[in-house]
Amino acid sequence: MEFTNKRTILISASLLLVLAISQAIFSVLYSAEISFSRQFAWGLEALVFTLLVAFAGSAMVQAKNAQLGWSAIAFSAVLNIVQVSVGLTLFSTFGKVAGTVEGAQPLIGGVVALSFMIYYAAKVLLGLAALVFGLSYFAKGGKAIGSLTALAGAVAMLANGILITFGRDGFLPSGVAGASGMIATLLLAICLISLNRKAD
């Protein structure tokens, strides 16, 4: 099977769709206090992000335009791999240390803060990608999906940018940034699939 530019774009969009849906499912389970394996959830995300780096990177070098959008997707995936890896490998380790060593509690707080900083940065990049591709689709006649995707991208950039600037304990709830990023990712995937079809 040859990985043409169109096929690479479709696979990248599908991976983004998987990420958006899986994050929505895990968020609902977490909110409902239904137990699930974080190893499986975060491990699955890490695997999908790893594949996304390759396919979005390939799309970026093959693209005739919108390289900024593909660059944002590829580097957001890299950041998300780091963020998920921190969660999988360091949360429990530092949590055990903080629970047994006096005065070590700030350690886990620092690790969590680092993870969220990377998380917000990745969401800013996904928001930028949604803005770029949303405007591109809007210009090609996809007024509804294009404008919605661009708007969601701008909101995700703003919300996550605020949390990077003012911190997780600032005036904006962290959930707003996460939700806006998830919606932007979902619409970005739909927009990319639509753009890919329009290119036929």
Order of alpha helices (4+ residues) and beta strands (2+ residues): alpha-alpha-alpha-alpha-alpha-alpha
